[in-house]
């Protein structure tokens, strides 16, 4: 990673961990929607491709 003047490596590391945690939480909360999405995709394919 390129070093940019005025940036603190410790702060950017903490920010990276927080961002990864937020993305992980969003993925965790979206897991219950996977069966619904799979059913929707299956019904759409059955309708489009007889």
Secondary structure, DSSP 8 states (H G I E B T S, - for coil): ----TT--HHHHHHHHHHHHHHHHHHHHHHGGGHHHHHHHHHHHHHHH--
